[in-house]
Amino acid sequence: MDGSVVRVGVLGCGTVGASLVALVDRQNATIHARTGLSLEISRIAVRDVSRSRPISVESAVVTSDAMAVATDPSIDVIVEVMGGISPARELLLAALGAGKPVITANKALLAAHGSELFAAAEAAGVDLLFEAAVAGGIPFIRPLRESLLAEPVLRVMGIMNGTTNYILTRMSEAGADYSDALAEAQSLGYAEADPTADVEGHDAAAKIAIVASIAFGAEVTGADVECEGISKITSDDIAFAKRHDFAIKLLAIAERFSGPNGDELSARVHPCLVPNAHPLAAVRDSFNAVFVQGEAVGDLMFYGRGAGGDPTASAVLGDLVDAAVNLQSGAHASLGAFVPMAIRPSGQLEAAWYLSLRVDDRSGVLAAIAGVFGEHGVSIDSMEQHSLSGPDDAANEARIDLIIHPASQSDVRSTLDALGVLDSVRSIGSTIRVLIEADR
């Protein structure tokens, strides 16, 4: 680093990259006044140098040779906002190997290869910072890895995908069905043309894998996360939730358990009926929120914009300033060693559930269904029956909505399997977990 000027190489110049370059330009005077350092965007690597961009930079700054930027000895810090696994992984390993601090917003890369990258940063004695990889502009990772470093974190759960939260909000508040709410999210730029990563929970799964690694000091990858999305949520489910003072949210959850052979953890993503009294139930539209439960600190919640060019660029810039200050002082933020930790089998996890069945509308059906639950040791908390007469409903058909008391997932699945072969059960509809008050 040459004096007070920190030369920055940026890999990628899409929405977040362009917002970052503009934000650095706007905030550089303030950064210099507070730190004595000036940030200079020296090189920007892009796939197509001829493509027009919403920012004005000198042509000499832009290049298509990303590896040359990552290893350029005149570059002090590398910022990666290009996304994807490859070549991002190779580029960041090269930059770290060259002794350069790295800032990344790449959740998919960290979820798949985080341990490798953290080890490379530790070996080089430089920063690997990634605030923007989880919850966009919400300052969450830094408090988790620094302020809560010594806190026995029991569970982290949150709304970590703005697209799905927007869709569920529109279904609840505007009465839209799933397909219409998705189309609206796409028209507003919240959802991609192929929304699979968002609506099936894969985006949130990558984020909770990173969170679980930091919260528990464990080796967790995206492959360890059980994942279920929102594409099967129906207007009937939304109506049931509203009648019973719940909001349906897609939650990403990581928690630690004491097992017979040491600590175990679970990381999962799934829809959940959240009581309206819980803070997460009030998180609307494309906002994100993360709820932390600690043994000593109790409950904490972080809330804000979870995506978008400017909020994400703000998080990246915060990391960039930290890395620059640490580089000047010869320090770096260490994450320490990550240890293997057993993953608790999903069948052993307990939860309350909301279940919806389509059944014959005749006498004796309720008794038969209750008998199946009793045979599998699953207790029914409440039950509603609705006769159906819509154009898409079969003759003499009823819908039964149930809430069951907390039970193991394996017992619930066995119960559903047995119900599926019962003559009076025409189909099994939604199966959604319920967040009970004790979970708060």
Secondary structure, DSSP 8 states (H G I E B T S, - for coil): -BTTEEEEEEE--SHHHHHHHHHHHHHHHHHHHHHS-EEEEEEEE-S-TTS--SS---GGGEES-HHHHHH-TT--EEEE-S-SSTTHHHHHHHHHHTT--EEE--HHHHHHHHHHHHHHHHHHT--EE-GGGSSTTS--HHIIIIITTTS-EEEEEEE--HHHHHHHHHHHHS---HHHHHHHHHHTTSS-SS-HHHHTSHHHHHHHHHHHHHHHTB---GGG-EE--STT--HHHHHHHHHTTEEEEEEEEEEEEEETTEEEEEEEEEEEEEETTSGGGG--TTEEEEEEEETTTEEEEEEEE--SHHHHHHHHHHHHHHHHHHHHHT--------B--EE--GGG-EEEEEEEEEEE-STTHHHHHHHHHHHTT--EEEEEEEE--STTS-TTEEEEEEEEEEEEHHHHHHHHHHHHT-TTEEEEEEEEEE--GGG-
